[in-house]
Amino acid sequence: MTPNDYTMLSARFGRSDGHKLAVYEAEGGYRALRKVLQDGMSREEVREEVKGAGLRGRGGAGFPTGVKWGFVPPDADEIYFFVNADESEPGTFKDRYLLDYDPHQTIEGTIISCFAVKAKLAFIYIRGEFGWLVDRVQKAVDEAYAAGYLGKDILGSGYDLEMIVHKGAGAYICGEETGLINSVTGRKGQPSIKPPFPAVQGFLDKPTIVNNVESVASVPFIINEGAAAYKAFGTEKSCGTKLFSVSGPVKRPGVYEIPLGLPFREFFNDWLGGMAEGEKLKAVIVGGSSVPVLPAEEIMNTNLDYESLGEAGTMLGSGGMIVIPESCDMVELIQVLMHFYFDESCGQCTPCREGTGWLHRIVKRLRGGGGTPEDLDLLEHVCDGMAGLTICPLADAAVMPMRSFLDKFRPEFEALIQETAAAAPTSRWPRGEQE
Amino acid sequence: MSPSTDTGAAFELSDVSRARIDELVAQYPTKASALMPCLWVIMDELGWVPPGGIDLLVDKLQVTSARICEVLTFYTMFRSEPQAEYVLQVCHNISCHIMGARPLIAHLEKRLGVRLGETTPDGKFALEGVECLGACGHGPCLQLGRHLYEYLTPEKVDGLLESLRRGEIPRADTDRELED
């Protein structure tokens, strides 16, 4: 297997013309939409095809997309659809490739998905830092309108759909689906308690589906080739292909489309070319910064699919693979991450607002030479007071790396504390400073 | 810092931007839901949202100024104070950190003579550390407005600063969509 064998999603990656409508159409683009709207596929048939393909949400949670669509109450008449392109999970940069190199694939997938759930208005919510990408996608949406793929009476089918490209403004939390919805209502992007789930009561209190870019981008293939063709890739429970965005000092970082179930060892050695010159593999965070880290020897014997990674004690997440070299100080890295979660906590829930700050300050104190052996227990204790106790998973997203770094690389924390034990004693409790 | 709603200062916004705000209000399903894009219109023209901009949106969107201030201060990219001419935002999150964001920041601090989070005395450059910019495999990286500079080295940063001092914004790795 080589990187070029799998192009269900990535056929136009790296090309300079793949974003143009004419190119997309010449390569079979909008054929799936015609099949649905002109050959008369029913909503039910589209939903069943996607459900049958076993497509799972590619944003991180891995919930079956077709099943999510099925939660919209059948008698609802005002339904909204959101494409989540608020790609902010550290280590993740795959949706950016999809929208940059091939925006029409996502737009086509969105139109079909909207048809399946009977939505009349779709938002593509792109993180504010991707300002350059917003223009790219807006241009493609304009092209789609002009070609009759959006707007009133699409392809003469009687189906109407409007699409708005919405630009975020810098808030990690808006990647959480209720935070994203609240953001578009013109509020702070703070998540809401579930239930009610957005599919029942979301944007403007109406049924709302939020799907990741990669999830909807997978839909045209499933409609064109059928669920069975999609399931031919991957494993029994992890169907299809998945994009992995790889960062860190490997020979060939970048975005790769892999059949789920691919052994990490093969991916690492053959596709990524191994570590860059002079670097040695220490650990990998396989699915974005919020999933537990695995040391080299553990990840090397794991396959890249939802189940195998779960058994290995981590998660597939967003596919944002961060490769950590031997030269990295793990305590320093966790400080970087804890700063991130502290910075991005929306402040709504006390365990997260205070807990992320505590974790960051304690780790910072350790690195500043003021740590004690009890601090490692204190970190665990703070984690216990956060996990599962908040409205959204941001607290858990901070706890998972914190706990796994402590668990897998405890000797580094202990060595640091010992090294600095002889230094001047400092206050037992973190206080004062916020950074 | 909390944005003031003192209307004493003159507020000027082009007719094009005002028309765009009206368009957005008509396009979004509710007036309030157009708040973020309307703030972006003001940001894009002025670089920040002055008190007069808040008043304008209170009027256009029929929402309270408290609600607007809440949104304005929640999102890090909205600014309620004037900004330096060039705001250099360096990613200091995990992937860029592994690829050398810290030495890069140290280099910028030295070249600009300011610490992270500060602005040069002439108001020309601000140096900020920001969270993940979605360029993890292309790091270290730096953002200047809508331009994202990737695969940075001290030499590339020096070239960037030189251009900016001449008033030229060099082509960024992500600027290709402007050319076709």
Interface residues (C-beta under 8 A of the other chain):
Chain A: S16 H19 K20 E87 S88 E89 P90 G91 T92 F93 R96 D100 L121 R127 G128 E129 F130 G131 W132 L133 D135 R136 K139 I164 H166 K167 G168 A169 G170 A171 Y172 S183 V184 T185 G186 R187 K188 G189 L204 S245 V246 S247 G248 P249 P253 G254 V255 I285 S289 G320 I322 V323 I324 P325 C328 E332 L333 V336 L337 F340 D343 E344 C346
Chain B: Q27 Y28 P29 T30 A32 S33 A34 L35 M36 P37 L39 W40 L61 V63 R67 E70 V71 F74 Y75 T76 M77 F78 H92 N93 I94 S95 H97 I98 M99 V130 E131 C132 L133 G134 A135 C136 G137 H138 G139 Q143 G145 R146 H147 L148 A172 T174 D175 R176 E177 L178 D180
